[in-house]
């Protein structure tokens, strides 16, 4: 697990940050941010981001330096926010979490009294990072310069005269303004860093997928448009009845959704589900919402009622999941009796292995001798299996 620390000063990762993350088994890599510099966006292997500073730190007395409201934020941070990589900004680093990754400090508002205590808001009690947090230590001083937050930001800690002492943007970015720049030697700050490390670890699987696909989403449809006929032929093998509910699971840009709509007809329902919001945005740009609804969700914890789905189409997903057996059980849970599961890929297993320069793996889950018992253990019956030169297809029915 790797966390990138973005900071302004060249002294290396702040000692408290380094110590707490190391104790949690987290490797860190420090990236320095010079005034006006736009860091390259490379999220490969990055599972979390800690921002300890930005262009021009706050000047003595609490006012922002002249570049703080104008210099661009790093592309690394902007892409991390888009890919929902967990981000924790501390102290002056919180100025980087304004909309679009750009700092937006407002001036002229009254500064909070430094003697006032920081209190958690009711929203902190249900926040993924702040839930179960204790009251911040009395010695932690509130930030003095007000910060303009996005309209959808959730305030998690405040004090009289300074309502935005801690906040969350979206579901994966947090800013804590009352902790010192070094990450806080205070026990409360160290505990918060530890909770952030645990959250990074818990989300690492989704983070890796989102980071990989987010920066490829814009060109995905054009790059693989030639595979559309193969997808249509695969969906045709499902033989779904009109009026049913069909799901394109791990839908990407939703190339299977038009064919699914043809099968279930106007009276049916089509859902495209993917864990990467950027892929769903690309699907919407390519008109997939004309054929069904798009939903961001984890394929192993689907927000669907039991026995509500009649057909699941899934291309190139199952064997990339950390727990494919749990996925098959979840897909069985949401499927009605007799429901169809079609596992598909527009190339066969041997072709894909050769493309990656490796032989076929006997332990490959998609090998028939491995896939059949895996399906049966989750309640599926393998009805058809084809591992051809031009495609892979496995059709299963829920018993």
VOPAGU-2260 file (C-alpha; in pm, 1 decimal, decimal comma):
REM VOPAGU-2260
SITE   aa  ch    i         X         Y         Z
SITE  UNK   A    0       0,0       0,0       0,0
SITE  UNK   A    1     142,0     337,8    -100,8
SITE  UNK   A    2      41,7     690,7       0,7
SITE  UNK   A    3     182,6     994,8    -176,4
SITE  UNK   A    4     257,3    1295,2      44,9
SITE  UNK   A    5     236,6    1628,2    -138,4
SITE  UNK   A    6     415,1    1911,2      39,7
SITE  UNK   A    7     578,5    2244,4     -21,9
SITE  UNK   A    8     890,9    2229,7     191,8
SITE  UNK   A    9    1183,8    2005,2      88,8
SITE  UNK   A   10    1257,7    1859,3     432,5
SITE  UNK   A   11    1089,7    1525,3     364,0
SITE  UNK   A   12     769,7    1372,8     496,8
SITE  UNK   A   13     658,4    1530,8     824,6
SITE  UNK   A   14     774,1    1310,1    1114,2
SITE  UNK   A   15     431,3    1238,4    1262,8
SITE  UNK   A   16     285,7    1147,5     923,9
SITE  UNK   A   17     579,6     921,7     846,1
SITE  UNK   A   18     570,6     750,3    1186,3
SITE  UNK   A   19     196,1     683,7    1194,1
SITE  UNK   A   20     175,8     558,4     837,1
SITE  UNK   A   21     481,5     335,2     880,8
SITE  UNK   A   22     323,3     181,3    1191,9
SITE  UNK   A   23      14,3     105,5     983,6
SITE  UNK   A   24     225,1     -68,3     718,3
SITE  UNK   A   25     190,9     212,7     466,0
SITE  UNK   A   26     473,6     311,2     233,1
SITE  UNK   A   27     503,0     682,0     158,6
SITE  UNK   A   28     644,2     875,5    -133,8
SITE  UNK   A   29     699,1    1250,0    -104,0
SITE  UNK   A   30     628,2    1485,5    -393,1
SITE  UNK   A   31     736,1    1849,0    -365,9
SITE  UNK   A   32     510,6    2120,4    -497,6
SITE  UNK   A   33     689,5    2434,0    -614,5
SITE  UNK   A   34     500,4    2757,1    -660,5
SITE  UNK   A   35     298,1    2737,3    -981,3
SITE  UNK   A   36     411,1    2384,6   -1063,1
SITE  UNK   A   37     158,4    2143,8   -1213,3
SITE  UNK   A   38     258,0    1793,3   -1107,5
SITE  UNK   A   39     219,5    1510,8   -1354,6
SITE  UNK   A   40     -81,7    1290,7   -1288,7
SITE  UNK   A   41      39,0     936,3   -1230,6
SITE  UNK   A   42    -184,8     740,5    -998,0
SITE  UNK   A   43     -44,1     396,8   -1075,0
SITE  UNK   A   44      13,5     226,9    -741,6
SITE  UNK   A   45    -120,4     525,6    -547,8
SITE  UNK   A   46    -385,3     426,0    -293,2
SITE  UNK   A   47    -403,6     749,9     -97,2
SITE  UNK   A   48    -288,6    1111,0     -96,7
SITE  UNK   A   49    -190,5    1334,4     196,2
SITE  UNK   A   50    -156,2    1704,4     118,7
SITE  UNK   A   51      62,0    1897,2     364,4
SITE  UNK   A   52      97,0    2214,9     162,7
SITE  UNK   A   53      28,5    2396,0    -160,2
SITE  UNK   A   54     159,3    2687,3    -361,2
SITE  UNK   A   55     272,3    2949,4    -107,7
SITE  UNK   A   56     201,9    2864,7     252,4
SITE  UNK   A   57      -3,4    3100,0     467,8
SITE  UNK   A   58     198,2    3404,2     571,4
SITE  UNK   A   59     249,7    3497,3     937,0
SITE  UNK   A   60     -71,6    3625,5    1091,3
SITE  UNK   A   61    -290,3    3379,5     900,9
SITE  UNK   A   62    -335,5    3554,6     566,5
SITE  UNK   A   63    -274,4    3367,5     245,5
SITE  UNK   A   64      23,0    3447,2      25,4
SITE  UNK   A   65     -35,0    3614,8    -310,0
SITE  UNK   A   66     -21,0    3291,6    -508,8
SITE  UNK   A   67    -251,1    3093,5    -280,7
SITE  UNK   A   68    -567,8    3188,5    -465,3
SITE  UNK   A   69    -427,5    3184,8    -817,6
SITE  UNK   A   70    -170,5    2907,5    -862,6
SITE  UNK   A   71    -301,0    2581,4   -1015,6
SITE  UNK   A   72    -332,0    2274,5    -801,2
SITE  UNK   A   73    -134,6    1965,4    -901,5
SITE  UNK   A   74    -281,9    1746,5   -1173,0
SITE  UNK   A   75    -207,6    1456,6    -939,0
SITE  UNK   A   76    -457,6    1593,7    -688,4
SITE  UNK   A   77    -718,9    1675,3    -951,3
SITE  UNK   A   78    -700,3    1323,3   -1092,3
SITE  UNK   A   79    -707,8    1173,0    -742,0
SITE  UNK   A   80   -1031,3    1358,6    -668,8
SITE  UNK   A   81   -1181,2    1246,2    -999,7
SITE  UNK   A   82   -1083,2     883,1    -934,6
SITE  UNK   A   83   -1203,6     898,0    -572,0
SITE  UNK   A   84    -859,4     813,2    -436,9
SITE  UNK   A   85    -871,9     886,5     -60,6
SITE  UNK   A   86    -724,1    1231,3       9,4
SITE  UNK   A   87    -643,7    1390,1     345,5
SITE  UNK   A   88    -532,4    1754,7     349,2
SITE  UNK   A   89    -388,6    1903,0     667,1
SITE  UNK   A   90    -326,5    2262,8     769,6
SITE  UNK   A   91    -240,9    2486,3     475,2
SITE  UNK   A   92    -284,1    2187,7     243,5
SITE  UNK   A   93    -662,4    2221,7     276,5
SITE  UNK   A   94    -651,0    2519,1      41,2
SITE  UNK   A   95    -587,3    2272,2    -241,6
SITE  UNK   A   96    -928,5    2106,5    -198,0
SITE  UNK   A   97   -1134,2    2388,8    -349,6
SITE  UNK   A   98   -1340,8    2305,8    -662,9
SITE  UNK   A   99   -1131,7    2165,5    -945,1
SITE  UNK   A  100    -830,3    2123,8    -721,4
SITE  UNK   A  101    -767,4    2498,8    -704,5
SITE  UNK   A  102    -737,6    2696,5    -379,4
SITE  UNK   A  103   -1011,1    2949,8    -316,5
SITE  UNK   A  104    -946,8    3149,6      -0,2
SITE  UNK   A  105   -1186,8    3426,0      91,8
SITE  UNK   A  106   -1056,3    3716,0     297,1
SITE  UNK   A  107   -1199,0    3987,5     515,8
SITE  UNK   A  108   -1417,8    3764,5     734,7
SITE  UNK   A  109   -1362,9    3771,8    1110,8
SITE  UNK   A  110   -1101,6    3524,2    1232,2
SITE  UNK   A  111   -1195,1    3282,9    1509,1
SITE  UNK   A  112   -1076,6    3344,5    1860,4
SITE  UNK   A  113    -771,2    3121,8    1906,8
SITE  UNK   A  114    -897,3    3030,8    2252,8
SITE  UNK   A  115   -1221,3    2878,2    2124,3
SITE  UNK   A  116   -1243,8    2499,6    2113,6
SITE  UNK   A  117   -1298,8    2302,2    1795,2
SITE  UNK   A  118   -1613,2    2089,6    1812,7
SITE  UNK   A  119   -1725,4    1805,9    1587,7
SITE  UNK   A  120   -2052,2    1858,5    1402,2
SITE  UNK   A  121   -2336,5    1600,9    1400,3
SITE  UNK   A  122   -2230,6    1502,6    1045,3
SITE  UNK   A  123   -1900,6    1373,2    1183,8
SITE  UNK   A  124   -2082,7    1089,2    1358,2
SITE  UNK   A  125   -2167,8     919,9    1028,3
SITE  UNK   A  126   -1861,5    1021,8     829,7
SITE  UNK   A  127   -1639,8     736,9     697,9
SITE  UNK   A  128   -1325,9     895,0     848,9
SITE  UNK   A  129   -1457,3    1090,2    1150,7
SITE  UNK   A  130   -1712,2     841,2    1283,9
SITE  UNK   A  131   -1618,4     733,8    1637,8
SITE  UNK   A  132   -1370,4    1023,7    1662,7
SITE  UNK   A  133   -1341,7    1179,1    2005,2
SITE  UNK   A  134   -1359,4    1550,5    2073,2
SITE  UNK   A  135   -1041,9    1719,0    1938,6
SITE  UNK   A  136    -777,2    1802,9    2195,4
SITE  UNK   A  137    -828,0    2148,0    2354,6
SITE  UNK   A  138    -473,4    2249,5    2259,9
SITE  UNK   A  139    -543,5    2227,8    1886,3
SITE  UNK   A  140    -587,8    2583,6    1760,5
SITE  UNK   A  141    -854,1    2672,9    1505,3
SITE  UNK   A  142    -751,3    2796,4    1162,5
SITE  UNK   A  143    -779,4    3174,6    1138,0
SITE  UNK   A  144    -826,1    3234,4     764,2
SITE  UNK   A  145   -1177,3    3142,6     638,2
SITE  UNK   A  146   -1194,7    2905,6     342,9
SITE  UNK   A  147   -1448,6    2903,6      61,4
SITE  UNK   A  148   -1574,3    2546,8      33,8
SITE  UNK   A  149   -1765,1    2383,8    -253,2
SITE  UNK   A  150   -2140,9    2400,9    -215,5
SITE  UNK   A  151   -2166,5    2026,4    -155,7
SITE  UNK   A  152   -1892,1    2010,4     108,9
SITE  UNK   A  153   -1989,1    1858,6     446,0
SITE  UNK   A  154   -1855,6    2045,1     751,0
SITE  UNK   A  155   -1726,8    1800,6    1012,9
SITE  UNK   A  156   -1573,6    2034,0    1271,5
SITE  UNK   A  157   -1624,6    2399,3    1353,4
SITE  UNK   A  158   -1575,7    2669,7    1614,4
SITE  UNK   A  159   -1724,5    3010,6    1684,0
SITE  UNK   A  160   -1614,9    3244,3    1406,7
SITE  UNK   A  161   -1461,1    2963,7    1202,4
SITE  UNK   A  162   -1727,1    2720,8    1076,1
SITE  UNK   A  163   -1507,7    2525,1     833,0
SITE  UNK   A  164   -1240,7    2370,5    1056,8
SITE  UNK   A  165   -1277,4    2023,4     903,2
SITE  UNK   A  166   -1477,6    1911,4     602,0
SITE  UNK   A  167   -1538,1    1637,3     346,4
SITE  UNK   A  168   -1573,0    1684,8     -27,7
SITE  UNK   A  169   -1752,6    1400,2    -202,1
SITE  UNK   A  170   -1693,4    1061,4     -46,5
SITE  UNK   A  171   -1315,2    1045,6     -52,8
SITE  UNK   A  172   -1150,4    1381,4      29,5
SITE  UNK   A  173   -1110,4    1534,2     373,8
SITE  UNK   A  174    -959,4    1858,7     496,3
SITE  UNK   A  175    -856,6    1924,3     857,2
SITE  UNK   A  176    -748,8    2284,2     911,6
SITE  UNK   A  177    -676,4    2290,8    1286,0
SITE  UNK   A  178    -398,4    2031,0    1277,8
SITE  UNK   A  179     -41,8    2161,8    1249,5
SITE  UNK   A  180     132,5    2134,2     915,1
SITE  UNK   A  181     351,7    1845,1    1034,2
SITE  UNK   A  182      48,1    1621,4    1074,7
SITE  UNK   A  183       8,0    1691,6    1445,6
SITE  UNK   A  184     215,9    1541,2    1720,0
SITE  UNK   A  185    -108,1    1566,0    1921,1
SITE  UNK   A  186    -262,6    1221,4    1995,3
SITE  UNK   A  187    -590,5    1323,7    1826,9
SITE  UNK   A  188    -408,0    1407,7    1505,0
SITE  UNK   A  189    -209,4    1084,5    1517,7
SITE  UNK   A  190    -533,0     888,9    1569,4
SITE  UNK   A  191    -689,0    1060,6    1269,2
SITE  UNK   A  192    -390,1     966,0    1053,7
SITE  UNK   A  193    -423,5     607,6    1173,1
SITE  UNK   A  194    -790,0     600,7    1079,7
SITE  UNK   A  195    -704,5     743,9     738,9
SITE  UNK   A  196    -447,1     465,9     685,5
SITE  UNK   A  197    -712,3     207,1     775,4
SITE  UNK   A  198    -960,2     366,0     533,9
SITE  UNK   A  199    -698,6     363,6     255,9
SITE  UNK   A  200    -637,2      -6,3     318,6
SITE  UNK   A  201   -1008,7     -89,5     321,7
SITE  UNK   A  202   -1066,0      90,5      -9,3
SITE  UNK   A  203    -744,9     -12,7    -184,7
SITE  UNK   A  204    -909,0    -258,3    -424,7
SITE  UNK   A  205   -1161,3      -4,3    -552,1
SITE  UNK   A  206    -901,1     270,0    -553,7
SITE  UNK   A  207    -675,2      73,2    -786,5
SITE  UNK   A  208    -960,7       6,0   -1030,1
SITE  UNK   A  209   -1081,3     364,8   -1029,5
SITE  UNK   A  210    -730,0     504,4   -1069,6
SITE  UNK   A  211    -663,7     272,5   -1366,1
SITE  UNK   A  212    -990,4     333,0   -1549,5
SITE  UNK   A  213   -1045,1     701,6   -1471,6
SITE  UNK   A  214    -758,6     823,0   -1687,7
SITE  UNK   A  215    -856,3     583,0   -1967,0
SITE  UNK   A  216   -1229,6     649,3   -1964,3
SITE  UNK   A  217   -1223,8     932,9   -2216,5
SITE  UNK   A  218   -1077,0     719,0   -2495,7
SITE  UNK   A  219   -1224,1     381,5   -2396,5
SITE  UNK   A  220   -1524,2     382,9   -2628,7
SITE  UNK   A  221   -1326,6     479,2   -2939,3
SITE  UNK   A  222   -1044,2     239,8   -2860,3
SITE  UNK   A  223   -1271,9     -63,6   -2833,5
SITE  UNK   A  224   -1560,0      32,6   -3065,6
SITE  UNK   A  225   -1464,9    -254,6   -3298,0
SITE  UNK   A  226   -1572,8    -500,8   -3026,9
SITE  UNK   A  227   -1935,8    -384,1   -3026,4
SITE  UNK   A  228   -2060,2    -658,0   -3266,2
SITE  UNK   A  229   -1900,5    -921,0   -3042,9
SITE  UNK   A  230   -2080,3    -775,5   -2740,8
SITE  UNK   A  231   -2409,9    -781,1   -2929,5
SITE  UNK   A  232   -2356,5   -1144,8   -3024,8
SITE  UNK   A  233   -2273,5   -1228,8   -2661,8
SITE  UNK   A  234   -2585,8   -1059,5   -2526,5
SITE  UNK   A  235   -2796,9   -1243,4   -2785,3
SITE  UNK   A  236   -2695,8   -1571,7   -2618,5
SITE  UNK   A  237   -2870,5   -1464,1   -2296,4
SITE  UNK   A  238   -3217,1   -1507,9   -2454,2
SITE  UNK   A  239   -3393,3   -1286,4   -2200,0
SITE  UNK   A  240   -3770,8   -1248,9   -2201,8
SITE  UNK   A  241   -3931,1    -909,4   -2266,6
SITE  UNK   A  242   -4020,5    -713,5   -1955,2
SITE  UNK   A  243   -3732,2    -842,3   -1745,4
SITE  UNK   A  244   -3452,1    -666,2   -1555,7
SITE  UNK   A  245   -3107,3    -687,2   -1714,4
SITE  UNK   A  246   -2778,1    -567,0   -1565,9
SITE  UNK   A  247   -2455,0    -483,5   -1746,5
SITE  UNK   A  248   -2219,0    -545,3   -1453,5
SITE  UNK   A  249   -1881,3    -375,7   -1472,0
SITE  UNK   A  250   -2037,5    -193,1   -1765,1
SITE  UNK   A  251   -1756,5      52,7   -1842,5
SITE  UNK   A  252   -1899,1     271,3   -2119,1
SITE  UNK   A  253   -2207,5      48,6   -2141,9
SITE  UNK   A  254   -2148,8    -117,4   -2477,6
SITE  UNK   A  255   -2382,8    -405,5   -2390,1
SITE  UNK   A  256   -2671,8    -184,1   -2279,9
SITE  UNK   A  257   -2832,6    -124,7   -2623,7
SITE  UNK   A  258   -2844,1    -499,7   -2693,4
SITE  UNK   A  259   -2982,8    -568,5   -2345,4
SITE  UNK   A  260   -3256,0    -311,6   -2406,5
SITE  UNK   A  261   -3351,6    -487,4   -2730,4
SITE  UNK   A  262   -3399,5    -811,8   -2540,0
SITE  UNK   A  263   -3606,7    -685,0   -2246,6
SITE  UNK   A  264   -3798,2    -434,6   -2460,8
SITE  UNK   A  265   -3963,6    -109,9   -2362,1
SITE  UNK   A  266   -4134,9    -276,4   -2065,6
SITE  UNK   A  267   -3810,7    -404,2   -1919,3
SITE  UNK   A  268   -3538,5    -236,3   -1718,1
SITE  UNK   A  269   -3166,1    -208,4   -1795,1
SITE  UNK   A  270   -2899,0    -107,7   -1544,0
SITE  UNK   A  271   -2534,1     -31,4   -1617,9
SITE  UNK   A  272   -2328,9     -71,2   -1299,9
SITE  UNK   A  273   -1962,6      18,8   -1256,4
SITE  UNK   A  274   -1736,5     119,7    -966,6
SITE  UNK   A  275   -1563,1     398,2   -1164,3
SITE  UNK   A  276   -1764,6     721,6   -1195,3
SITE  UNK   A  277   -1550,8     839,8   -1488,6
SITE  UNK   A  278   -1655,4     533,7   -1688,6
SITE  UNK   A  279   -2020,1     601,1   -1614,0
SITE  UNK   A  280   -1974,4     962,7   -1721,8
SITE  UNK   A  281   -1827,4     837,4   -2049,6
SITE  UNK   A  282   -2121,9     599,9   -2089,0
SITE  UNK   A  283   -2360,8     891,5   -2047,6
SITE  UNK   A  284   -2170,4    1096,5   -2305,2
SITE  UNK   A  285   -2212,2     812,3   -2552,7
SITE  UNK   A  286   -2587,0     802,0   -2503,9
SITE  UNK   A  287   -2621,0     488,3   -2292,5
SITE  UNK   A  288   -2883,8     654,7   -2073,4
SITE  UNK   A  289   -3120,3     619,3   -2370,4
SITE  UNK   A  290   -3110,8     246,8   -2306,8
SITE  UNK   A  291   -3107,4     229,0   -1926,9
SITE  UNK   A  292   -2993,8     377,7   -1596,5
SITE  UNK   A  293   -2632,7     409,6   -1481,8
SITE  UNK   A  294   -2531,3     332,7   -1125,1
SITE  UNK   A  295   -2200,1     356,7    -937,0
SITE  UNK   A  296   -2171,7      54,6    -708,0
SITE  UNK   A  297   -1950,6    -228,2    -586,9
SITE  UNK   A  298   -2035,7    -546,9    -777,4
SITE  UNK   A  299   -1997,9    -752,2    -459,6
SITE  UNK   A  300   -2243,4    -533,5    -263,5
SITE  UNK   A  301   -2515,8    -445,7    -509,4
SITE  UNK   A  302   -2784,7    -198,5    -397,3
SITE  UNK   A  303   -3053,6    -423,0    -544,7
SITE  UNK   A  304   -3324,2    -629,1    -373,5
SITE  UNK   A  305   -3301,2   -1005,7    -373,4
SITE  UNK   A  306   -3444,5   -1205,8    -664,8
SITE  UNK   A  307   -3503,2    -886,6    -866,3
SITE  UNK   A  308   -3278,4    -942,4   -1170,1
SITE  UNK   A  309   -3343,7   -1171,9   -1467,5
SITE  UNK   A  310   -3014,8   -1139,6   -1651,3
SITE  UNK   A  311   -2656,9   -1034,4   -1567,8
SITE  UNK   A  312   -2404,9    -965,1   -1843,3
SITE  UNK   A  313   -2046,2    -929,7   -1723,0
SITE  UNK   A  314   -1748,8    -881,4   -1954,3
SITE  UNK   A  315   -1392,2    -926,5   -1830,3
SITE  UNK   A  316   -1476,3    -874,4   -1464,3
SITE  UNK   A  317   -1502,2   -1191,8   -1258,7
SITE  UNK   A  318   -1141,4   -1312,0   -1273,5
SITE  UNK   A  319   -1012,0    -964,6   -1180,5
SITE  UNK   A  320   -1203,6    -946,9    -852,8
SITE  UNK   A  321   -1023,6   -1013,3    -521,9
SITE  UNK   A  322   -1302,4   -1248,6    -409,9
SITE  UNK   A  323   -1484,2   -1384,7    -715,3
SITE  UNK   A  324   -1668,2   -1644,3    -506,8
SITE  UNK   A  325   -1829,2   -1369,1    -298,6
SITE  UNK   A  326   -1924,1   -1193,3    -623,1
SITE  UNK   A  327   -2094,5   -1504,2    -761,8
SITE  UNK   A  328   -2291,8   -1540,7    -437,7
SITE  UNK   A  329   -2398,9   -1176,7    -452,0
SITE  UNK   A  330   -2503,8   -1207,7    -815,0
SITE  UNK   A  331   -2709,5   -1513,3    -719,0
SITE  UNK   A  332   -2869,9   -1318,6    -434,4
SITE  UNK   A  333   -3005,5   -1047,0    -663,2
SITE  UNK   A  334   -3112,2   -1289,4    -939,3
SITE  UNK   A  335   -3454,2   -1447,8    -970,9
SITE  UNK   A  336   -3485,4   -1825,4   -1002,2
SITE  UNK   A  337   -3389,3   -1921,1   -1357,0
SITE  UNK   A  338   -3197,2   -1597,6   -1399,0
SITE  UNK   A  339   -2917,4   -1590,4   -1656,7
SITE  UNK   A  340   -2552,6   -1503,0   -1593,3
SITE  UNK   A  341   -2338,3   -1450,5   -1902,1
SITE  UNK   A  342   -1961,2   -1417,1   -1848,7
SITE  UNK   A  343   -1803,3   -1279,9   -2163,7
SITE  UNK   A  344   -1482,8   -1154,5   -2320,9
SITE  UNK   A  345   -1425,4   -1059,2   -2685,9
SITE  UNK   A  346   -1114,6   -1278,0   -2696,7
SITE  UNK   A  347   -1040,5   -1629,5   -2576,6
SITE  UNK   A  348    -823,2   -1722,2   -2280,3
SITE  UNK   A  349    -531,5   -1843,5   -2492,9
SITE  UNK   A  350    -535,1   -1525,3   -2701,6
SITE  UNK   A  351    -529,1   -1306,0   -2391,8
SITE  UNK   A  352    -251,1   -1506,1   -2229,5
SITE  UNK   A  353     -39,0   -1481,9   -2543,8
SITE  UNK   A  354    -103,8   -1108,8   -2566,7
SITE  UNK   A  355      42,6   -1071,0   -2217,4
SITE  UNK   A  356     334,4   -1301,7   -2295,6
SITE  UNK   A  357     240,9   -1583,0   -2060,1
SITE  UNK   A  358     109,6   -1940,3   -2089,4
SITE  UNK   A  359    -236,7   -2044,7   -1983,9
SITE  UNK   A  360    -256,5   -2076,2   -1605,8
SITE  UNK   A  361    -409,6   -2405,5   -1484,8
SITE  UNK   A  362    -542,2   -2213,3   -1182,6
SITE  UNK   A  363    -726,7   -1961,3   -1400,9
SITE  UNK   A  364   -1076,5   -1926,1   -1258,7
SITE  UNK   A  365   -1223,8   -1910,6   -1609,3
SITE  UNK   A  366   -1092,5   -2255,5   -1703,2
SITE  UNK   A  367   -1397,9   -2479,3   -1726,2
SITE  UNK   A  368   -1273,7   -2722,4   -1461,6
SITE  UNK   A  369   -1239,6   -2432,1   -1217,1
SITE  UNK   A  370   -1536,4   -2221,1   -1320,2
SITE  UNK   A  371   -1799,0   -2497,2   -1305,8
SITE  UNK   A  372   -1751,5   -2578,5    -933,1
SITE  UNK   A  373   -1717,4   -2208,8    -849,3
SITE  UNK   A  374   -2053,3   -2139,6   -1011,1
SITE  UNK   A  375   -2218,4   -2442,3    -851,7
SITE  UNK   A  376   -2100,5   -2340,4    -505,5
SITE  UNK   A  377   -2295,4   -2016,3    -546,2
SITE  UNK   A  378   -2611,1   -2181,2    -682,9
SITE  UNK   A  379   -2542,8   -2141,3   -1056,6
SITE  UNK   A  380   -2557,7   -2418,6   -1317,1
SITE  UNK   A  381   -2317,1   -2389,0   -1611,1
SITE  UNK   A  382   -2536,4   -2419,1   -1920,5
SITE  UNK   A  383   -2284,0   -2336,5   -2197,2
SITE  UNK   A  384   -1906,8   -2289,4   -2210,4
SITE  UNK   A  385   -1706,0   -2165,2   -2509,6
SITE  UNK   A  386   -1338,8   -2072,6   -2501,5
SITE  UNK   A  387   -1282,6   -2001,0   -2868,8
SITE  UNK   A  388   -1015,0   -1813,5   -3060,1
SITE  UNK   A  389   -1237,6   -1507,7   -3099,5
SITE  UNK   A  390   -1434,4   -1499,4   -2774,6
SITE  UNK   A  391   -1491,3   -1643,2   -2428,9
SITE  UNK   A  392   -1846,4   -1717,8   -2315,4
SITE  UNK   A  393   -1992,3   -1896,9   -2014,8
SITE  UNK   A  394   -2370,8   -1904,6   -1967,3
SITE  UNK   A  395   -2511,4   -2009,6   -1631,0
SITE  UNK   A  396   -2862,3   -2037,3   -1489,6
SITE  UNK   A  397   -2964,5   -1987,5   -1127,2
SITE  UNK   A  398   -3101,9   -2311,6    -989,0
